[in-house]
Amino acid sequence: MRRDDGAGPTRQGTITSASFNLLSSMVGGGSLSLPLAFLQAGNLFMAPVILVTTNILAQRSIYLLVKAGVYSSTNSNSDGYHLISRKGNSKYEGMAFEAFGSKARLFSMVLVCTCCFFATIGYAVLLRDMLEPIIDAVVPPPEGAGGGPTLARNGAMVIVVLCITPLTTWKNLTALKNVGMASMAAVLTVGVCVAYRSIECVLSDSDEPTEHFNNLKAFPNSAKELLDSIPLFISSFICHFNVLPIHNELRCPSSDRVRQWVRKSLWSATAFYYFIGFTGSLHAKCTPTGSVSGNVLLDFEEDDLLLLVGRLCLAMTITCAFPMLVVPSRDIILATRFGRYLSLQQSNLGNDRHHESDLENEPAIPIDISVPNDGLTTIDFEPMEIRQPSRGSDTLDEPLLALEDSYRRNLSEELDDNFAESLSMSTRQTQAASDSTLARTVIALLVFWSAVALACMVKSIDVVWDLLGSSFSIMLAFLLPSGCYLRLSRRFSSQHRDGGHGFRRWMLSRMVAWGMILLFGPLMVLSTANACYNLYSSDNA
């Protein structure tokens, strides 16, 4: 039976649903920092160049991540093929384990959980800030409270969080596609509100004498401003913790469809980032300091009705993004002993007896070799053109079913008799934990509400965003995927020495991976040092 949360064994994701889920992981409250980044880097030339360059590099890093995931998942497939319609099993921590061993697996798990956990805290604080004008109008804050946590503001944030909590217990991200669509519609509304007020301010003829500020410039005023802006651009494209889970759900994950999904998502985000970054930076003319805040909405009057609509839309965007941040951490913890322990407890209570009986009597999975039409693309091919990629082939393709007649005649029997035996005990235990409603619910609540509890005590998250964007995000999105790809692809170097097209593609991908490491390694060191300097300067100010 197909469940509402998309927990079935087959791929259900389309390019459209995958794009919205990736956009929801990437586009959110962080986009409100881009006006500051544009103003610092030079909104006429340098900022757009950095934005487009970051987009291209993020696309290449996602391709390397998917390729490394395919390499790591093919090693566990003893038969060399699986169904187009069956879900993938690539995981970020599994990729790190295949490349560098158990210590790298633990490091990657901590890295993903840390990034998602602190992002959840930051989004909760930002949600409270967006609700602040409404709550203060209903419940006046204590005298001298200023911005920050109060009982009423935290209470409003907790009520909203409580409403979104059930979505964090759903099994996968494909089921959240409608949430992603709503999130994108809301954040687009925020961008339109900011752009309208900024342009209105620039075009207005004020009779009041104001100091002239140059809000249009091609280059940054100093190297320090450029270094301050780069983490903001990088953070805007961080979605890599959800790439492999979404890819596992994508139907018929051929190279063309994966590229279409990634390009559609990231270029759409880039267009929106340019729109809100450039127009928002123009508002610097209308601020007393000639600059804009890290959250551009804070530069507008709280009683502005149009911006109040924008604040509510942003609150909706942030709320819809919570499941995208909680699910990756939850799934990683599910794969640990704690997750398997919770699953075992549910089984002992008898809650899964009916489910286990269904699994024992489940018929062979029907073969679905049709290519879905998402309304965006049509891929026409003869059945014999879908071939099993050779082990180690440098491609974005998931290892597909070779459709020779002999496979067609015998596949159902082979899957029925041998598929369960081909799975390792740890894989089956992890799947059981993922199928356990109790385990998913308990871990989701622990992850989500512990982050919310910390957010209730945090006044400002600016420093945390700076540190995450300059260190953890670079490791997560660029350094670790590149290193894993180089290590995993090297194991199959003998298969690419024929000098043909496959060899050139393999060499090009390795050159890109080395370029990522050589670029982002020093950049991470510089950005982290700059973030620490900013923290020290703010403490002594």
C-alpha positions as CSV (number, residue, x, y, z in Angstrom):
1,M,0.0,0.0,0.0
2,R,1.3,3.4,-0.9
3,R,1.6,5.6,2.1
4,D,1.0,9.4,2.2
5,D,4.5,10.1,3.4
6,G,6.2,8.5,0.4
7,A,7.5,5.6,2.4
8,G,7.0,3.0,-0.4
9,P,10.0,1.0,-1.9
10,T,9.9,2.7,-5.3
11,R,11.2,6.0,-6.6
12,Q,8.5,8.6,-6.6
13,G,10.4,11.8,-7.2
14,T,10.1,13.8,-10.4
15,I,12.4,16.5,-11.6
16,T,9.8,19.1,-10.4
17,S,9.5,17.7,-6.9
18,A,13.3,17.2,-6.7
19,S,13.9,20.8,-7.8
20,F,11.5,22.3,-5.2
21,N,13.0,20.1,-2.4
22,L,16.5,21.2,-3.4
23,L,15.4,24.9,-3.6
24,S,13.8,24.6,-0.2
25,S,17.0,23.3,1.3
26,M,19.0,26.2,-0.3
27,V,16.8,29.3,-0.6
28,G,15.5,30.7,2.7
29,G,16.4,33.3,5.3
30,G,20.0,33.4,4.2
31,S,18.9,35.2,1.0
32,L,18.2,38.3,3.2
33,S,22.0,38.6,3.8
34,L,22.7,38.9,0.0
35,P,21.9,42.6,-0.2
36,L,24.8,43.2,2.3
37,A,27.0,40.8,0.3
38,F,26.2,42.7,-2.9
39,L,26.9,46.0,-1.3
40,Q,30.3,44.8,0.1
41,A,31.5,43.1,-3.0
42,G,30.3,45.6,-5.6
43,N,26.7,45.3,-6.8
44,L,27.4,46.5,-10.4
45,F,30.1,43.9,-11.4
46,M,32.0,41.9,-8.8
47,A,29.0,40.6,-6.8
48,P,27.2,39.2,-9.9
49,V,30.5,37.6,-11.0
50,I,31.0,36.0,-7.6
51,L,27.3,34.9,-7.5
52,V,27.5,33.2,-10.9
53,T,30.9,31.6,-10.2
54,T,29.6,30.2,-6.9
55,N,26.6,28.8,-8.7
56,I,28.8,27.0,-11.3
57,L,31.2,25.7,-8.6
58,A,28.2,24.5,-6.5
59,Q,26.8,22.6,-9.6
60,R,30.2,20.9,-10.2
61,S,30.4,19.9,-6.5
62,I,26.9,18.4,-6.6
63,Y,27.9,16.4,-9.7
64,L,31.0,15.1,-7.9
65,L,28.9,14.3,-4.8
66,V,26.4,12.3,-7.0
67,K,29.2,10.5,-8.8
68,A,30.9,9.6,-5.5
69,G,27.6,8.4,-4.2
70,V,27.2,6.1,-7.3
71,Y,30.7,4.8,-6.8
72,S,30.0,3.9,-3.2
73,S,26.6,2.4,-3.8
74,T,27.8,0.2,-6.7
75,N,30.3,-1.5,-4.4
76,S,27.5,-2.9,-2.3
77,N,25.6,-4.3,-5.3
78,S,26.9,-7.8,-5.8
79,D,24.7,-8.5,-8.8
80,G,25.7,-5.3,-10.6
81,Y,22.3,-4.1,-11.3
82,H,19.0,-3.0,-9.7
83,L,15.7,-1.7,-10.8
84,I,15.2,1.7,-12.3
85,S,12.2,2.1,-10.0
86,R,13.8,0.9,-6.8
87,K,15.0,3.6,-4.4
88,G,18.7,4.4,-4.3
89,N,20.7,3.8,-1.1
90,S,23.5,6.4,-1.5
91,K,24.3,8.3,1.7
92,Y,26.7,11.1,2.5
93,E,28.3,9.2,5.4
94,G,28.3,6.0,3.4
95,M,30.3,7.7,0.7
96,A,32.8,9.0,3.2
97,F,33.2,5.5,4.7
98,E,33.8,3.9,1.3
99,A,36.4,6.5,0.5
100,F,38.3,7.0,3.8
101,G,37.0,4.5,6.3
102,S,35.1,4.5,9.6
103,K,36.7,7.7,11.0
104,A,35.7,9.7,7.9
105,R,32.1,8.2,8.3
106,L,32.0,9.5,11.8
107,F,33.4,12.9,10.8
108,S,30.9,13.3,8.0
109,M,28.0,12.4,10.3
110,V,29.1,15.0,12.8
111,L,29.6,17.5,10.1
112,V,26.1,17.1,8.5
113,C,24.4,17.0,11.9
114,T,26.3,20.1,13.1
115,C,25.5,22.1,10.0
116,C,21.8,21.2,10.0
117,F,21.5,21.6,13.8
118,F,23.0,25.1,13.9
119,A,21.0,26.1,10.7
120,T,17.8,25.0,12.6
121,I,18.8,27.2,15.5
122,G,19.4,30.1,13.2
123,Y,16.1,29.7,11.4
124,A,14.3,29.5,14.7
125,V,15.9,32.7,15.8
126,L,15.0,34.3,12.5
127,L,11.4,33.1,12.8
128,R,11.1,34.7,16.1
129,D,12.5,38.0,14.7
130,M,10.0,37.9,11.9
131,L,7.1,37.5,14.3
132,E,8.4,40.1,16.7
133,P,6.4,43.2,15.4
134,I,3.1,41.2,15.5
135,I,3.7,39.8,19.0
136,D,4.9,43.1,20.4
137,A,1.7,44.7,19.2
138,V,-0.3,42.2,21.1
139,V,1.9,41.7,24.1
140,P,4.1,44.7,24.7
141,P,7.7,43.6,25.7
142,P,9.2,44.6,29.0
143,E,10.9,48.0,29.1
144,G,14.4,47.9,27.8
145,A,14.0,44.4,26.3
146,G,15.0,45.6,22.8
147,G,15.4,42.9,20.2
148,G,15.9,39.3,21.4
149,P,14.1,36.7,23.4
150,T,11.1,37.4,25.6
151,L,8.5,35.0,26.9
152,A,5.9,36.1,24.4
153,R,8.2,36.1,21.4
154,N,9.5,32.6,22.3
155,G,6.0,31.4,22.9
156,A,4.9,32.5,19.5
157,M,7.9,30.8,17.9
158,V,7.2,27.6,19.8
159,I,3.5,27.5,18.6
160,V,4.6,27.8,15.0
161,V,7.3,25.1,15.5
162,L,4.7,22.8,17.1
163,C,2.5,23.1,14.0
164,I,5.4,22.0,11.6
165,T,6.8,19.2,13.9
166,P,4.7,16.4,12.3
167,L,6.3,17.0,8.9
168,T,9.7,16.2,10.4
169,T,8.6,12.6,11.1
170,W,7.8,11.8,7.4
171,K,10.1,9.2,5.9
172,N,11.5,11.1,2.9
173,L,11.7,14.4,1.3
174,T,9.7,13.6,-1.8
175,A,6.5,13.7,0.3
176,L,7.4,17.4,1.1
177,K,7.2,18.6,-2.5
178,N,4.1,20.7,-1.8
179,V,5.8,22.2,1.2
180,G,8.7,23.2,-1.1
181,M,6.4,24.8,-3.6
182,A,4.7,26.9,-0.8
183,S,8.1,27.9,0.5
184,M,9.3,29.1,-2.8
185,A,6.1,31.1,-3.4
186,A,6.5,32.8,0.0
187,V,10.2,33.7,-0.4
188,L,9.5,35.1,-3.9
189,T,6.9,37.3,-2.3
190,V,9.5,38.5,0.2
191,G,11.9,39.4,-2.6
192,V,9.2,41.4,-4.5
193,C,8.3,43.4,-1.3
194,V,12.0,44.2,-0.6
195,A,12.6,45.2,-4.3
196,Y,9.5,47.4,-4.4
197,R,10.4,49.4,-1.3
198,S,14.1,49.7,-2.3
199,I,13.3,51.0,-5.8
200,E,10.7,53.3,-4.4
201,C,13.2,54.7,-2.0
202,V,15.9,55.2,-4.7
203,L,13.4,57.0,-7.0
204,S,11.8,59.2,-4.4
205,D,12.7,62.9,-4.1
206,S,13.1,63.6,-0.5
207,D,13.2,67.2,0.7
208,E,15.2,66.3,3.8
209,P,18.9,66.8,3.4
210,T,20.7,63.4,3.6
211,E,24.3,62.5,3.4
212,H,25.2,61.0,0.0
213,F,26.2,57.4,0.0
214,N,27.5,55.6,-3.0
215,N,25.2,52.5,-3.2
216,L,26.3,51.7,-6.7
217,K,29.8,50.4,-7.2
218,A,31.6,47.8,-9.3
219,F,34.3,46.7,-6.9
220,P,34.6,46.3,-3.1
221,N,36.2,49.1,-1.1
222,S,38.7,46.8,0.5
223,A,39.9,43.2,0.5
224,K,38.3,42.9,3.9
225,E,34.9,43.7,2.5
226,L,35.4,41.1,-0.2
227,L,36.4,38.5,2.3
228,D,33.4,39.3,4.5
229,S,31.0,38.8,1.5
230,I,32.3,35.5,0.2
231,P,30.8,33.3,3.0
232,L,27.4,34.9,2.5
233,F,27.5,33.8,-1.2
234,I,28.7,30.3,-0.4
235,S,26.1,29.8,2.3
236,S,23.3,30.6,-0.1
237,F,24.1,27.5,-2.2
238,I,24.5,25.0,0.6
239,C,22.1,22.1,0.0
240,H,24.5,19.2,-0.3
241,F,23.2,17.4,2.8
242,N,20.0,16.7,0.9
243,V,21.4,16.0,-2.5
244,L,21.8,12.2,-2.1
245,P,18.5,11.7,-0.3
246,I,16.7,13.5,-3.1
247,H,18.7,11.7,-5.8
248,N,17.7,8.4,-4.2
249,E,14.1,9.3,-4.8
250,L,14.4,10.6,-8.4
251,R,12.8,8.3,-10.9
252,C,15.1,7.1,-13.7
253,P,18.2,9.0,-12.5
254,S,20.0,9.2,-15.8
255,S,22.8,11.7,-16.3
256,D,20.6,14.0,-18.4
257,R,17.9,14.0,-15.8
258,V,20.3,14.6,-12.9
259,R,21.9,17.5,-14.8
260,Q,18.5,19.0,-15.7
261,W,17.4,18.8,-12.0
262,V,20.6,20.4,-10.7
263,R,20.8,23.1,-13.4
264,K,17.1,24.0,-13.0
265,S,17.4,24.3,-9.3
266,L,20.6,26.3,-9.0
267,W,20.0,28.7,-11.9
268,S,16.5,29.5,-10.6
269,A,18.1,30.2,-7.2
270,T,20.8,32.4,-8.8
271,A,18.2,34.5,-10.6
272,F,16.3,35.1,-7.4
273,Y,19.5,35.8,-5.5
274,Y,20.6,38.4,-8.0
275,F,17.1,40.0,-7.9
276,I,16.9,40.4,-4.1
277,G,20.7,41.0,-3.7
278,F,20.9,43.9,-6.2
279,T,17.6,45.6,-5.4
280,G,18.1,45.1,-1.6
281,S,21.6,46.7,-1.8
282,L,20.0,49.8,-3.3
283,H,18.2,50.5,-0.1
284,A,21.6,51.5,1.5
285,K,20.8,55.0,0.1
286,C,17.9,55.2,2.6
287,T,19.6,54.1,5.7
288,P,21.4,56.4,8.2
289,T,24.7,54.5,7.9
290,G,24.7,54.1,4.1
291,S,24.8,50.3,4.5
292,V,22.3,47.5,5.0
293,S,21.9,44.9,7.8
294,G,22.7,41.2,7.6
295,N,18.9,40.8,7.5
296,V,17.7,43.5,5.1
297,L,14.2,43.4,6.5
298,L,15.5,45.0,9.7
299,D,16.2,48.2,7.8
300,F,12.6,48.8,7.1
301,E,10.0,50.3,9.4
302,E,8.2,47.8,11.5
303,D,4.8,49.4,10.9
304,D,5.3,49.1,7.1
305,L,2.2,47.1,6.0
306,L,3.9,45.8,2.8
307,L,7.0,44.7,4.6
308,L,4.8,43.1,7.3
309,V,3.4,40.9,4.5
310,G,7.0,40.2,3.6
311,R,7.8,39.2,7.2
312,L,4.9,36.8,7.3
313,C,5.9,35.3,4.0
314,L,9.5,34.8,5.3
315,A,8.2,33.3,8.5
316,M,6.3,30.8,6.3
317,T,9.4,30.1,4.2
318,I,11.5,29.4,7.4
319,T,8.8,27.2,8.8
320,C,8.6,25.1,5.6
321,A,12.4,24.8,5.7
322,F,12.6,23.1,9.1
323,P,11.8,19.6,7.8
324,M,14.5,19.9,5.2
325,L,17.0,20.6,8.0
326,V,15.8,18.1,10.5
327,V,15.4,15.0,8.2
328,P,19.1,14.7,7.2
329,S,20.2,14.7,10.9
330,R,17.4,12.4,11.9
331,D,18.3,9.9,9.2
332,I,21.9,9.9,10.2
333,I,21.0,9.2,13.8
334,L,18.6,6.5,12.7
335,A,21.6,4.6,11.2
336,T,23.3,4.5,14.6
337,R,22.9,2.0,17.4
338,F,20.5,4.4,19.1
339,G,18.1,4.4,16.1
340,R,18.3,0.6,15.8
341,Y,17.6,0.3,19.5
342,L,14.4,2.4,19.2
343,S,13.3,0.3,16.3
344,L,13.9,-2.9,18.3
345,Q,11.8,-1.5,21.2
346,Q,8.9,-0.8,18.9
347,S,9.2,-4.3,17.5
348,N,9.2,-5.8,21.0
349,L,6.0,-3.8,21.8
350,G,4.3,-5.5,18.9
351,N,3.6,-2.3,16.9
352,D,5.3,-3.7,13.8
353,R,3.9,-7.2,13.8
354,H,1.4,-6.5,11.1
355,H,4.1,-4.7,9.1
356,E,6.5,-7.6,9.4
357,S,3.8,-10.0,8.2
358,D,3.2,-7.9,5.2
359,L,6.9,-7.9,4.4
360,E,7.2,-11.7,4.6
361,N,4.3,-12.1,2.2
362,E,5.2,-9.2,-0.1
363,P,5.1,-10.3,-3.7
364,A,7.9,-9.7,-6.1
365,I,8.3,-6.0,-7.0
366,P,6.9,-5.3,-10.5
367,I,9.3,-4.2,-13.1
368,D,8.7,-0.6,-14.3
369,I,11.0,0.4,-17.1
370,S,9.0,3.4,-18.2
371,V,10.7,6.8,-18.2
372,P,8.5,9.4,-16.4
373,N,7.5,12.5,-18.2
374,D,7.6,15.4,-15.7
375,G,6.1,17.8,-18.2
376,L,9.7,19.2,-18.6
377,T,11.5,16.8,-20.7
378,T,10.9,13.7,-22.8
379,I,13.6,11.0,-23.2
380,D,13.0,8.7,-26.0
381,F,15.1,5.5,-26.4
382,E,14.9,1.9,-27.3
383,P,15.0,-0.5,-24.4
384,M,18.4,-1.9,-25.4
385,E,19.9,1.6,-25.1
386,I,19.6,1.5,-21.3
387,R,22.8,-0.3,-20.4
388,Q,24.4,-1.2,-17.1
389,P,27.3,1.2,-16.5
390,S,30.5,-0.7,-16.0
391,R,31.6,-0.7,-12.5
392,G,33.7,2.4,-12.0
393,S,32.3,4.3,-15.1
394,D,32.5,8.0,-14.4
395,T,28.8,8.9,-14.9
396,L,26.0,10.5,-13.0
397,D,23.8,7.5,-13.9
398,E,22.5,5.2,-11.2
399,P,23.5,1.6,-12.0
400,L,20.5,0.6,-14.1
401,L,18.9,-2.6,-15.1
402,A,20.4,-4.2,-18.2
403,L,17.4,-5.0,-20.3
404,E,18.5,-8.1,-22.3
405,D,15.8,-10.7,-22.8
406,S,17.5,-13.1,-20.4
407,Y,17.3,-10.5,-17.6
408,R,13.7,-9.8,-18.4
409,R,12.7,-13.5,-18.2
410,N,14.5,-14.3,-15.0
411,L,14.6,-11.0,-13.0
412,S,11.5,-11.5,-10.9
413,E,12.6,-15.0,-9.8
414,E,16.2,-13.7,-9.0
415,L,14.9,-10.8,-7.0
416,D,12.4,-12.9,-5.1
417,D,14.9,-15.5,-4.1
418,N,18.2,-13.7,-3.8
419,F,17.5,-10.0,-3.1
420,A,17.1,-10.4,0.7
421,E,20.3,-12.5,0.9
422,S,22.3,-9.9,-1.0
423,L,21.7,-7.3,1.7
424,S,24.1,-7.1,4.6
425,M,22.8,-7.4,8.2
426,S,23.6,-3.7,8.9
427,T,21.7,-2.5,5.9
428,R,18.6,-4.4,6.9
429,Q,18.9,-3.1,10.5
430,T,19.2,0.5,9.2
431,Q,16.2,0.0,6.9
432,A,14.2,-1.4,9.8
433,A,15.1,1.7,11.9
434,S,14.0,3.9,9.0
435,D,10.7,2.1,8.7
436,S,10.1,2.4,12.5
437,T,7.6,5.2,13.2
438,L,8.7,5.3,16.8
439,A,12.4,5.7,16.0
440,R,11.7,8.4,13.4
441,T,9.4,10.3,15.7
442,V,11.6,10.2,18.8
443,I,14.8,11.2,17.0
444,A,13.1,14.0,15.1
445,L,11.6,15.4,18.3
446,L,15.0,15.3,20.0
447,V,16.8,17.0,17.2
448,F,14.2,19.6,16.4
449,W,13.2,20.6,19.9
450,S,16.7,20.7,21.3
451,A,17.6,23.2,18.6
452,V,14.4,25.2,19.4
453,A,15.2,25.2,23.1
454,L,18.7,26.7,22.4
455,A,17.2,29.2,20.0
456,C,15.0,30.5,22.8
457,M,18.1,31.6,24.6
458,V,20.0,33.1,21.6
459,K,19.8,36.8,20.9
460,S,21.7,36.9,17.7
461,I,22.9,34.2,15.3
462,D,25.1,36.4,13.1
463,V,28.4,35.0,14.4
464,V,27.2,31.4,14.1
465,W,26.2,32.1,10.4
466,D,29.6,33.6,9.7
467,L,31.5,30.6,11.2
468,L,29.2,28.0,9.5
469,G,29.5,29.7,6.1
470,S,33.3,30.0,6.3
471,S,34.2,26.6,7.6
472,F,31.6,23.9,8.0
473,S,29.7,24.7,4.8
474,I,32.9,24.7,2.7
475,M,33.9,21.3,4.1
476,L,30.4,19.9,3.6
477,A,29.8,21.2,0.1
478,F,33.2,21.3,-1.6
479,L,36.1,19.7,0.2
480,L,34.7,16.4,1.4
481,P,32.7,15.5,-1.8
482,S,35.8,16.3,-3.9
483,G,38.1,14.3,-1.7
484,C,35.7,11.3,-1.7
485,Y,35.4,11.4,-5.5
486,L,39.1,11.5,-6.0
487,R,39.6,8.5,-3.7
488,L,36.8,6.4,-5.1
489,S,37.4,7.1,-8.8
490,R,41.1,6.2,-8.4
491,R,40.1,2.7,-7.6
492,F,38.8,2.3,-11.1
493,S,41.6,4.1,-12.9
494,S,42.6,1.0,-14.9
495,Q,39.2,1.1,-16.6
496,H,39.8,4.6,-18.0
497,R,43.1,4.1,-19.7
498,D,41.8,3.4,-23.1
499,G,42.1,7.1,-24.1
500,G,38.5,7.4,-25.3
501,H,35.7,9.6,-24.3
502,G,35.3,7.9,-20.9
503,F,38.9,8.6,-20.1
504,R,38.6,12.3,-21.0
505,R,35.5,12.6,-18.9
506,W,37.1,10.8,-16.0
507,M,40.3,13.0,-16.2
508,L,38.2,16.2,-16.4
509,S,36.2,15.3,-13.3
510,R,39.4,14.6,-11.4
511,M,40.9,17.9,-12.5
512,V,37.7,19.7,-11.3
513,A,37.9,17.9,-8.0
514,W,41.5,18.9,-7.5
515,G,40.6,22.5,-8.4
516,M,37.9,22.5,-5.8
517,I,40.3,21.4,-3.1
518,L,43.1,23.9,-4.2
519,L,40.6,26.7,-4.2
520,F,38.4,26.1,-1.2
521,G,41.0,24.8,1.1
522,P,42.9,28.1,1.4
523,L,39.6,30.0,1.2
524,M,38.2,28.1,4.2
525,V,41.3,29.0,6.2
526,L,41.1,32.7,5.3
527,S,37.4,32.9,5.8
528,T,37.5,31.2,9.2
529,A,40.4,33.5,10.3
530,N,38.3,36.5,9.2
531,A,35.2,35.2,11.0
532,C,37.3,34.8,14.2
533,Y,38.7,38.3,13.8
534,N,35.2,39.7,13.3
535,L,34.1,37.9,16.5
536,Y,37.1,39.3,18.4
537,S,36.5,42.8,17.1
538,S,32.8,42.8,18.0
539,D,33.6,41.6,21.6
540,N,36.0,44.5,22.0
541,A,33.9,47.1,20.4
